[in-house]
Amino acid sequence: MSPRKKKTSASEPKLVVNVTFQGEEWDYDEVVSLAGHDFRLVRVGTSGDAEAAEKHVWRWSLSADAIAVSGIREARAAGHFTGDIDVFRKVKGTTTRVPVRDDSLFADVFQEWAIRRIQAQLPGYFTNARVVIVGGTTRQRTISVLREFTDNILFDEARDDIELPGTFKTNPVTATASELGELAWRLTPGIVKHQISGPAGWVSERIAHHAAHDADVIIGSFSELMRFGLPNLKGKAVITSAVSEDRLATLADLGADLVVDVTPQPFDVVVVPAVFEAMVAATLPKGQEVTTADLAEFIQRAELEPRLLWPNGPRRKSRFAFVIHPLSTEYFKQVEPLGLITNLPGMGQVVEKTMAYAPPFVYSHVTGVVSSTGDEVEGWLITVGGTPKEMLAHPPEFTYSRLLGAAELSRRLGAQIMGLGAFTKVVGDAGVTVARQAPLPVTTGNSYSASGALWAAHEAVRRLGIAETDANGIIHGKAMVVGASGAIGSVCARLLALASDEVWLVSPETAKLLQLKEDIERESPRATIHVATDPSVALSDMDVIVTATSAAGHKVLDIMKVKPGCVITDVARPLDLSAEDVARRPDVLVIESGEVELPGDVRMRNIGLPDGVVYACLAETIVLALEGRYENFTVGRNIEWEKVKEIYSLGLKHGMRLATISGVNGPYTEEDFDRVRTAALAARAGVDGRPVDSATENNATEELELKETS
């Protein structure tokens, strides 16, 4: 196509010409309307021919209202051009007859806006995200914005315009050296830079390729991304520009979750940011320079915005970390080479003390957790070396420092939330200090643990089949909470009031119980609530008992007075009931916890549970990650009733299922349920000589006879 004669009528569309170093395959000549103006848009590709680009700029300056020059980095990435940025500047400066624009203003605005828009629409999306930046089209301003959310940024090539992270600039030892290094690099002639950066560029590119496989976000122009060679993009976001239907299809085939086109595309043809700058220039009075205020007004009038595209359907991938630790020296005996040392005479204690000082490390990478909503998470189990004995032997600050080390490791891995497991959530102030100082949100998992324990108790009652339950899951019997005035106990009492007919609240703190009784009766008027300071007043009548005290080893109830077939859930830590107590009553089911089966094809190292099954505290961390709730959800010793209900509902939403019901000796099997049921029915029928109440004797005898017959 060739330039037309300069127009003379004000009604004719403004002529904006894009002379690009890229190829000719996208060339067009279209009339469009935007922001109250008509434009004739012309694209002229030169396939990297700088001399041709100069000629086109000069020729079109005779008729155009504004010219956009673009595509040098893309042309270089595509192999069309081997020169440097000085050639681009020369082409831009070919004429002063009309405004000649690049994307120096527009690209900054829209790249930054795209980042902020994603973070606003998907809160936490860039938090600690692992980002790989390909090529040189990503602006310094964009990188600065990304660093508001993450330090995990890696470049595939050396760049002139990149400022070092603030940690380098604020360190008095490194600040001067880094500034001198940047200055020296920027003053180095381009041809020398090319020679110097060759080997270094090869190394950085190899590192970038390795990082891209684990990256959460990859940024660059489409040509740069193709030159780089993208890995499988499942679970990743690609931030790029000028996305055509063909380009979107290519990224979709690679599995991309999210494609962000930072350049608005309001027309049938694909435009680049420089074109919008030229359009703004074309609408201004002759000789007036384009300002950011002009751009802002144009963007608003035209209703332009970056595009968030989901080529494979809306889905989100989040990242979590969870802290675990050895419960005793038995763990070290199973881990080589520690096992060889630990089994030597007298060395168990030495290994235990030594490992308490070991830095945190990754025990397992967790993958394959996919919600029923389509969202996905990956995570890391991070081990700190202290056993409970060692943690108690040191002040809380000793454990805090290890947990903060684990939090820093989690941040570097890209985790957006960290959970505390086992004794790490008990030490000191139960996660409050760690949550306050950690570089990412923290949760102890206690909300889901409380929910999971009652979930397990309800399921155990159903599977035993002794207490009556209806089609809605309501237990038509009596329940008791020992320690009901405490944080976990009060939550359990509220839950039981929703699922049973009669609830006894037991605690020496009478005033608290009376207030709790009033609150429950207002919230759940269907249940009859009683208050007592001693469990023995009604212990023998209970079908379900929850112990949630802080008795620390003191006996809280006499298990020999419990009704046969009763389900006891011990949510206290340490446990209220010892293994010896449990062994004395084979006709009673004592539950320590309820484990959760994760959705998806879960892959992780063994944690002592069946494949795909985790403890409820770990499940809470995973549920929050799936939901995009990167917050200090459960910290401290107080558990909020609303959060217990919420995390249970969120778990169901994402496909969590109750997997196993565990006692002091591990998960219960069907044979265990059969054994307890048989013993309980026999005891209720008086087979073993125990007294039974007359109201249940006939039913219990009939159930036992039916089971023996079958």
C-alpha positions in Angstrom: 0.0 0.0 0.0 1.1 3.6 -0.6 0.5 6.9 1.2 -2.4 8.9 0.1 -2.5 12.6 -0.5 -2.8 14.7 2.7 -6.5 15.1 3.4 -8.1 18.5 3.6 -11.6 17.8 5.1 -12.0 17.7 8.9 -14.6 15.0 8.5 -12.1 12.5 7.1 -10.8 10.0 9.7 -7.5 10.7 11.3 -4.7 8.7 9.6 -2.5 6.7 12.0 0.2 4.5 10.5 2.0 1.8 12.3 5.5 1.2 10.8 6.7 -2.0 12.5 9.9 -4.1 12.4 7.8 -7.2 12.5 6.5 -9.1 9.5 3.9 -8.1 7.0 1.4 -10.9 7.7 -0.7 -8.7 10.0 -0.8 -5.6 7.7 -4.1 -3.9 7.4 -5.8 -0.7 6.3 -9.0 -0.2 8.3 -11.3 2.6 9.3 -12.4 2.4 13.0 -14.1 4.6 15.6 -12.8 5.1 19.2 -13.3 7.7 21.9 -15.5 9.9 19.7 -13.0 10.0 16.8 -12.8 8.2 13.4 -9.4 6.8 12.5 -7.9 5.2 9.5 -5.4 2.6 10.8 -2.6 1.4 8.5 0.0 -1.2 9.5 3.2 -1.6 7.5 5.5 -4.5 8.3 9.2 -4.4 7.4 10.4 -7.7 8.7 13.4 -6.1 10.4 14.5 -3.9 7.5 15.5 -0.7 9.2 16.2 1.1 6.0 12.7 0.3 4.7 11.2 1.4 8.0 12.9 4.8 7.6 11.6 5.2 4.1 8.0 4.3 5.2 8.1 6.8 8.1 9.2 9.5 5.7 6.7 8.7 3.0 3.7 8.4 5.4 4.7 11.6 7.2 3.4 13.4 4.1 -0.2 12.3 4.7 -0.5 10.8 8.2 -1.7 12.6 11.3 0.6 10.5 13.5 2.9 7.5 13.1 3.6 4.6 15.5 7.0 2.9 15.3 7.1 -0.5 17.0 8.3 -4.1 17.1 12.1 -4.0 17.3 12.4 -6.4 20.2 9.7 -8.7 18.8 11.6 -8.6 15.4 14.8 -9.5 17.1 13.2 -12.3 19.0 11.7 -13.6 15.7 15.1 -13.4 14.0 14.1 -10.6 11.6 16.5 -8.1 13.1 20.0 -8.2 14.7 20.6 -4.5 15.4 20.2 -2.5 18.7 17.9 0.1 20.1 19.9 2.9 18.5 18.5 1.9 15.1 15.0 2.1 16.4 15.7 5.6 17.7 17.0 6.6 14.3 13.9 5.4 12.6 11.7 7.2 15.1 13.7 10.4 14.4 13.3 10.2 10.6 10.8 13.1 10.6 9.4 15.9 12.7 6.6 16.7 10.3 4.1 14.7 12.3 4.1 13.1 15.8 6.1 9.8 15.8 5.3 7.6 18.8 6.5 4.4 20.4 4.8 2.8 23.4 6.9 4.6 26.1 3.8 5.9 27.9 1.0 3.6 27.0 2.8 0.3 27.7 3.8 1.4 31.2 0.2 2.3 32.1 -1.3 -0.9 30.7 1.4 -3.4 31.9 1.1 -2.0 35.5 -2.7 -1.9 35.2 -2.8 -5.5 34.1 -0.8 -6.6 37.2 -2.9 -4.5 39.6 -6.2 -5.7 38.0 -5.3 -9.3 38.4 -4.3 -8.8 42.0 -7.6 -6.9 42.7 -9.8 -9.5 40.9 -7.9 -12.5 42.3 -6.5 -11.3 45.6 -3.1 -12.8 46.4 -2.5 -14.0 42.9 1.0 -12.5 42.7 1.8 -13.0 46.4 5.2 -14.8 46.4 4.5 -15.9 42.8 7.5 -17.4 40.9 7.8 -15.0 37.9 10.0 -15.5 34.8 10.5 -12.4 32.6 11.4 -13.2 29.0 13.1 -10.7 26.7 13.2 -6.9 27.1 9.6 -5.7 26.4 8.6 -5.8 30.1 8.9 -2.3 31.6 10.9 -1.4 34.7 7.7 0.1 36.2 6.0 -3.3 35.7 8.8 -5.1 37.5 8.7 -2.6 40.3 5.0 -3.2 40.7 5.5 -7.0 40.7 8.1 -6.5 43.5 5.3 -5.1 45.7 3.9 -8.7 45.8 6.9 -11.0 45.2 10.7 -11.2 45.2 10.7 -14.4 43.3 11.5 -12.8 39.9 14.0 -14.2 37.4 15.1 -12.8 34.0 16.2 -14.8 31.0 18.7 -12.1 29.9 20.7 -9.2 31.2 18.9 -5.9 30.9 20.1 -2.3 31.0 17.0 -0.8 32.6 16.5 -3.1 35.6 16.9 -1.7 39.1 18.1 -4.1 41.8 15.6 -5.1 44.5 15.4 -2.8 47.5 17.2 -5.3 49.8 20.3 -4.7 47.7 19.9 -1.0 47.6 19.2 -0.6 51.3 22.1 -2.7 52.5 24.9 -0.3 53.3 27.5 -2.9 52.3 26.0 -3.8 48.9 24.4 -0.5 47.9 27.5 1.2 46.6 28.8 -1.8 44.8 25.5 -2.5 43.1 25.1 1.1 42.0 28.6 1.1 40.6 27.9 -2.2 38.8 24.7 -0.8 37.2 26.5 2.4 36.2 29.4 0.5 34.6 27.0 -1.8 32.7 25.0 1.2 31.4 28.1 3.0 30.2 29.4 0.0 28.3 29.0 0.3 24.5 26.3 -1.9 23.1 28.6 -4.0 20.9 30.9 -4.7 23.9 27.8 -5.6 26.0 26.8 -8.1 23.4 30.2 -9.8 23.5 30.3 -9.8 27.3 26.8 -10.9 27.9 27.0 -13.9 25.5 28.2 -16.5 28.0 26.4 -14.9 30.9 23.2 -14.7 28.8 23.5 -18.4 27.9 23.7 -19.2 31.6 20.9 -17.0 32.6 18.7 -18.4 29.8 19.4 -21.9 31.0 18.5 -21.0 34.5 15.3 -19.3 33.3 14.3 -22.3 31.3 14.6 -24.5 34.4 12.7 -22.0 36.5 9.9 -21.7 33.8 8.8 -25.3 34.5 8.0 -24.3 38.1 7.0 -20.7 37.4 3.5 -19.4 38.2 3.8 -16.4 35.8 5.7 -15.9 32.6 5.9 -12.5 31.0 7.1 -11.3 27.6 5.9 -10.4 24.1 4.6 -13.4 22.1 7.7 -13.4 19.8 10.0 -13.4 22.8 8.0 -16.2 24.4 8.2 -18.3 21.3 11.9 -17.7 20.9 12.4 -18.6 24.6 10.5 -21.9 24.1 7.6 -22.3 26.6 7.1 -25.4 28.8 3.7 -26.9 29.6 1.7 -23.9 30.9 -0.9 -25.8 33.0 -1.2 -23.9 36.2 0.5 -20.8 34.9 -0.4 -17.3 33.8 1.1 -15.7 30.7 1.3 -11.9 30.5 1.9 -10.7 27.0 0.6 -8.2 24.4 -1.3 -8.1 21.2 -2.9 -11.5 21.5 -4.6 -12.6 18.3 -7.0 -15.6 18.1 -4.2 -17.7 16.7 -1.8 -16.7 19.5 -4.5 -17.5 22.1 -5.0 -20.9 20.6 -1.3 -21.6 20.7 -1.2 -20.7 24.4 -4.3 -22.7 25.1 -2.8 -25.8 23.5 0.2 -25.4 25.9 -2.3 -25.5 28.7 -2.2 -21.9 30.0 -4.6 -21.2 32.8 -4.7 -17.4 32.3 -3.6 -15.3 29.4 -3.4 -11.5 30.1 -3.3 -9.3 27.0 -2.0 -6.0 28.4 -3.0 -4.3 25.1 -6.8 -3.6 24.7 -8.1 -5.0 21.4 -11.3 -3.0 20.5 -11.0 -3.6 16.8 -11.2 -6.6 14.4 -7.5 -6.1 13.7 -4.8 -6.5 16.3 -3.1 -3.3 17.5 0.0 -2.6 19.6 0.4 0.0 22.4 2.3 2.4 20.1 -0.8 2.7 17.9 -2.9 4.0 20.8 -0.2 6.6 21.6 -0.3 7.7 18.0 -4.1 7.9 18.0 -3.9 10.2 21.0 -1.3 12.3 19.3 -3.4 12.5 16.2 -6.3 14.1 18.2 -4.2 16.8 19.8 -3.5 20.2 18.4 -0.5 20.4 16.1 2.8 20.6 18.1 1.2 19.5 21.4 3.1 16.7 23.2 1.3 13.7 24.5 1.0 13.6 28.3 -0.1 11.0 30.8 -3.2 13.2 31.4 -4.1 12.9 27.7 -3.6 9.2 27.8 -5.8 8.9 31.0 -8.6 10.9 29.3 -8.4 8.9 26.1 -8.4 5.5 28.0 -11.5 6.5 29.9 -13.4 7.9 26.9 -12.5 4.8 24.9 -13.3 2.4 27.8 -10.0 0.6 27.2 -8.8 -2.1 29.6 -6.4 -5.0 29.6 -7.9 -8.4 28.8 -8.0 -11.4 31.1 -8.5 -14.5 29.0 -9.2 -18.0 30.3 -8.5 -20.3 27.3 -9.2 -23.5 29.2 -11.9 -22.2 31.4 -11.7 -20.2 34.7 -9.4 -22.0 37.2 -6.8 -21.0 39.7 -3.7 -22.6 41.0 -2.5 -21.6 44.5 0.4 -22.6 46.6 0.8 -23.5 50.3 3.4 -24.8 52.8 2.8 -26.8 55.9 5.2 -27.3 58.8 5.7 -30.7 60.3 8.2 -32.1 62.8 9.3 -35.5 64.3 7.1 -36.6 67.2 9.8 -38.7 68.8 13.2 -40.3 68.2 11.4 -43.2 66.5 11.2 -40.9 63.4 15.0 -40.6 63.2 15.4 -44.3 63.3 13.4 -44.6 60.1 15.4 -41.9 58.2 18.8 -42.8 56.8 21.6 -42.1 57.5 20.2 -40.8 60.9 18.8 -44.3 61.6 22.3 -45.8 61.7 23.4 -43.2 64.2 20.3 -43.1 66.3 20.3 -46.9 66.8 23.8 -46.8 68.3 23.8 -47.1 72.1 23.2 -43.7 73.8 23.0 -41.8 70.5 19.2 -41.3 70.3 19.3 -38.4 72.6 22.3 -36.9 70.9 20.5 -37.0 67.5 17.3 -35.6 69.0 19.2 -32.6 70.5 21.2 -32.0 67.3 18.3 -32.1 65.0 16.4 -29.5 67.0 19.0 -27.0 65.7 18.9 -28.1 62.1 17.5 -25.6 59.6 14.1 -26.3 58.1 14.0 -28.3 54.9 11.5 -29.6 52.4 10.3 -33.1 53.2 7.8 -33.4 50.4 6.4 -31.6 47.3 2.6 -32.0 47.2 0.9 -32.0 43.8 -2.2 -33.2 42.2 -4.8 -31.6 44.6 -7.6 -30.5 42.3 -10.9 -29.1 43.7 -14.3 -30.1 42.4 -14.4 -26.4 41.2 -11.4 -27.1 38.9 -9.0 -25.0 41.1 -5.7 -26.6 42.0 -3.0 -26.3 44.6 0.6 -27.4 45.0 2.5 -27.2 48.2 5.5 -28.2 50.3 5.7 -30.1 53.6 8.6 -28.4 55.5 10.3 -30.1 58.4 11.7 -28.4 61.5 13.8 -30.8 63.5 12.6 -30.4 67.1 10.6 -33.1 68.8 8.0 -32.0 71.3 10.4 -32.8 74.1 13.0 -30.5 72.6 10.6 -27.7 72.0 9.5 -27.9 75.6 13.1 -27.9 76.7 13.7 -24.5 75.1 11.9 -21.1 75.5 9.2 -20.5 72.9 11.5 -18.1 71.0 13.6 -21.1 70.1 10.7 -22.6 68.2 9.6 -19.3 66.8 12.9 -18.8 65.1 12.7 -22.2 63.5 9.1 -21.5 62.3 10.1 -18.1 60.9 12.9 -19.8 59.1 10.4 -22.2 57.6 8.2 -19.2 56.7 11.1 -17.7 54.8 11.7 -20.9 53.0 8.0 -21.1 52.1 8.1 -17.6 50.7 11.1 -18.5 48.5 9.2 -21.6 47.3 6.3 -19.4 46.3 3.8 -20.4 49.0 0.9 -18.0 49.6 -0.1 -19.4 53.0 1.6 -21.6 55.6 0.1 -24.0 58.1 1.5 -25.1 61.4 1.2 -28.8 62.3 1.4 -30.9 65.4 3.2 -29.3 68.3 4.4 -26.2 66.3 0.9 -24.8 66.8 0.9 -25.4 70.5 4.2 -23.8 71.5 4.1 -20.4 73.2 1.1 -18.3 72.0 -0.1 -20.8 69.5 1.0 -19.1 66.3 0.3 -15.5 67.2 3.9 -14.3 67.2 4.8 -16.4 64.1 1.8 -15.0 62.2 2.8 -11.5 63.2 6.4 -11.8 62.0 6.2 -14.2 59.1 6.4 -13.0 55.5 3.2 -14.8 54.6 -0.2 -15.6 56.3 -0.3 -18.4 58.9 -3.0 -20.8 60.1 -2.8 -23.5 62.8 -5.6 -25.6 61.3 -7.4 -25.8 64.6 -10.8 -24.7 63.1 -10.9 -27.7 60.7 -9.4 -30.0 63.4 -12.4 -29.2 65.7 -14.8 -29.6 62.8 -13.0 -32.8 61.7 -13.2 -34.3 65.1 -16.9 -33.8 65.4 -17.3 -34.9 61.8 -15.6 -38.1 62.7 -17.7 -38.5 65.9 -20.9 -38.1 63.9 -19.8 -40.6 61.3 -18.7 -43.1 64.0 -22.1 -42.9 65.6 -23.7 -43.7 62.3 -21.3 -46.6 61.5 -21.7 -48.2 64.9 -25.4 -48.0 64.5 -26.3 -48.1 68.2 -27.5 -44.6 68.9 -30.5 -43.6 66.8 -29.9 -41.2 63.9 -32.5 -39.9 61.4 -32.2 -39.3 57.7 -31.0 -35.7 58.3 -28.1 -37.0 60.4 -29.6 -35.8 63.7 -28.5 -38.0 66.7 -31.6 -38.7 68.8 -29.7 -39.1 72.0 -27.6 -37.3 74.5 -24.2 -35.6 74.1 -21.8 -34.1 76.6 -18.9 -31.6 76.2 -16.3 -31.8 79.0 -14.4 -28.5 79.0 -17.3 -26.6 77.3 -16.1 -23.2 78.6 -12.9 -23.4 76.6 -12.4 -22.2 73.0 -12.5 -25.6 71.3 -15.1 -26.9 73.8 -17.6 -24.1 73.2 -17.3 -24.6 69.4 -17.9 -28.4 69.9 -20.9 -27.6 72.1 -22.5 -25.4 69.4 -21.9 -28.1 66.7 -23.4 -30.8 68.9 -26.4 -28.6 69.6 -27.1 -28.6 65.8 -26.8 -32.4 65.5 -28.3 -33.9 68.7 -31.4 -33.6 70.9 -29.7 -33.0 74.3 -26.4 -31.5 75.2 -24.7 -31.3 78.6 -22.1 -28.6 79.1 -19.5 -29.4 81.8 -16.9 -27.1 83.3 -16.0 -25.7 86.7 -16.6 -22.2 85.2 -20.3 -22.0 85.9 -20.8 -18.4 84.7 -19.2 -19.1 81.4 -21.4 -22.2 81.0 -24.6 -20.3 81.8 -23.8 -17.7 79.1 -22.9 -20.4 76.6 -26.2 -22.1 77.3 -28.0 -18.9 76.7 -26.1 -18.3 73.4 -26.7 -21.9 72.1 -30.4 -21.7 73.0 -30.7 -18.5 71.0 -28.8 -20.0 68.1 -30.1 -23.5 68.1 -33.5 -23.7 70.0 -34.1 -27.3 68.9 -31.6 -28.8 71.5 -32.1 -29.1 75.2 -29.1 -27.7 77.0 -27.9 -28.6 80.6 -25.1 -27.2 82.7 -23.0 -29.1 85.2 -19.7 -28.7 86.9 -19.0 -32.5 87.2 -19.4 -35.0 84.3 -20.4 -37.8 86.6 -23.9 -36.5 87.1 -25.0 -37.7 83.7 -22.0 -39.6 82.3 -23.6 -43.0 82.1 -26.5 -41.7 79.9 -24.3 -40.2 77.2 -24.2 -41.4 73.6 -21.5 -39.0 72.6 -18.9 -37.3 74.7 -16.4 -34.7 73.7 -13.4 -34.0 76.0 -11.8 -30.6 75.3 -10.1 -29.6 78.5 -6.7 -28.2 79.3 -6.3 -30.7 82.1 -2.8 -31.6 81.0 -2.9 -35.2 82.1 -5.4 -34.9 85.0 -8.2 -37.4 84.9 -11.4 -35.6 83.6 -13.9 -38.5 83.6 -14.1 -42.1 84.7 -14.3 -44.1 81.5 -15.6 -47.1 83.5 -18.9 -45.2 84.1 -19.5 -44.5 80.4 -22.4 -46.2 78.6 -21.4 -49.2 76.3 -21.4 -48.1 72.7 -20.7 -44.4 73.6 -18.5 -42.5 71.1 -15.9 -40.3 72.9 -14.0 -37.7 70.9 -10.9 -36.5 72.6 -9.9 -33.2 71.1 -7.7 -32.1 74.0 -3.9 -31.8 73.5 -2.4 -33.6 75.4 -5.1 -36.2 75.2 -7.5 -36.4 78.2 -7.7 -40.2 77.9 -4.7 -42.4 77.9 -4.1 -45.6 75.9 -4.5 -47.5 79.1 -8.0 -46.0 79.7 -9.1 -46.8 76.2 -7.9 -50.4 76.5 -10.1 -50.9 79.6 -13.3 -50.3 77.6 -13.4 -52.4 74.4 -17.1 -51.6 74.2 -16.5 -47.8 73.8 -15.1 -46.0 70.7 -12.6 -43.3 71.5 -11.7 -41.0 68.7 -8.5 -38.9 68.6 -9.1 -37.2 65.2 -10.8 -37.3 61.9 -8.6 -37.3 58.8 -9.6 -35.8 55.5 -9.3 -37.2 52.0 -8.1 -34.7 49.5 -9.7 -34.3 46.0 -7.6 -35.2 43.0 -4.7 -37.5 42.2 -2.6 -36.5 45.2 1.1 -37.1 45.1 3.2 -36.7 48.3 5.6 -38.6 50.6 4.3 -40.8 53.3 3.0 -39.0 56.5 1.7 -42.2 58.2 -1.8 -42.1 56.5 -3.3 -43.7 53.4 -2.5 -42.1 50.0 -4.4 -38.9 49.5 -5.4 -38.6 53.2 -4.1 -35.8 55.5 -4.7 -34.5 59.0 -7.5 -31.9 59.3 -5.0 -29.2 60.2 -3.2 -29.7 56.9 -6.5 -29.9 55.1 -7.4 -26.4 56.5 -4.3 -24.9 54.9 -5.1 -26.6 51.6 -8.8 -25.5 51.7 -7.8 -21.9 52.3 -5.3 -22.1 49.4 -8.0 -23.5 47.1 -10.3 -20.8 48.1 -7.7 -18.0 47.6 -8.1 -17.0 51.3 -4.5 -16.1 52.1 -5.0 -14.9 55.6 -4.3 -15.6 59.3 -7.4 -17.8 59.5 -6.9 -19.6 62.8 -4.2 -18.4 65.2 -4.0 -18.3 69.0 -5.9 -20.4 71.5 -9.3 -18.9 70.7 -11.3 -20.6 67.9 -14.1 -18.7 66.3 -17.3 -20.6 66.0 -18.1 -18.9 62.7 -14.7 -20.0 61.2 -15.3 -23.6 62.2 -18.6 -23.6 60.3 -17.0 -21.8 57.4 -14.0 -24.0 56.9 -16.3 -27.1 57.0 -18.5 -25.6 54.3 -15.5 -24.6 52.2 -14.1 -28.1 52.5 -17.3 -29.6 51.2 -17.3 -27.0 48.3 -13.8 -28.2 47.2 -14.5 -31.9 47.5 -13.0 -32.8 50.9 -14.3 -36.0 52.4 -13.9 -37.6 55.8 -11.4 -40.4 55.1 -10.5 -42.2 58.3 -11.4 -42.1 62.0 -8.4 -42.5 64.2 -7.9 -43.6 67.8 -4.9 -43.7 70.0 -3.6 -46.7 68.1 -4.2 -45.3 64.6 -7.0 -45.4 62.1 -10.0 -47.6 62.9 -10.9 -50.4 60.4 -14.2 -52.0 59.7 -13.1 -54.9 61.9 -12.6 -52.4 64.8 -16.1 -51.0 64.4 -17.5 -54.6 64.4 -15.5 -55.4 67.5 -16.7 -52.4 69.4 -20.3 -52.9 68.2 -20.3 -56.5 69.3 -18.8 -55.7 72.7 -21.2 -52.8 73.3 -24.3 -54.8 72.4 -23.2 -57.6 74.6 -22.6 -55.2 77.5 -25.9 -53.5 77.0 -27.6 -57.0 76.9 -25.9 -57.9 80.2 -23.9 -60.7 78.5 -20.8 -59.8 80.4 -22.6 -59.3 83.7 -22.7 -55.4 83.4 -26.0 -53.8 84.5 -28.1 -52.3 81.7 -31.0 -49.9 81.8 -34.4 -51.5 81.1 -35.3 -49.0 78.4 -32.6 -50.3 76.0 -32.3 -53.9 77.1 -34.8 -55.4 74.7 -33.5 -53.5 71.6 -29.9 -54.3 72.4 -30.7 -58.0 72.9 -32.6 -58.2 69.6 -29.7 -56.4 67.8 -27.1 -58.9 69.3 -29.3 -61.9 68.4 -29.8 -60.7 64.8 -26.0 -60.1 64.4 -25.2 -63.6 65.7 -27.8 -65.2 63.5 -26.5 -63.4 60.4 
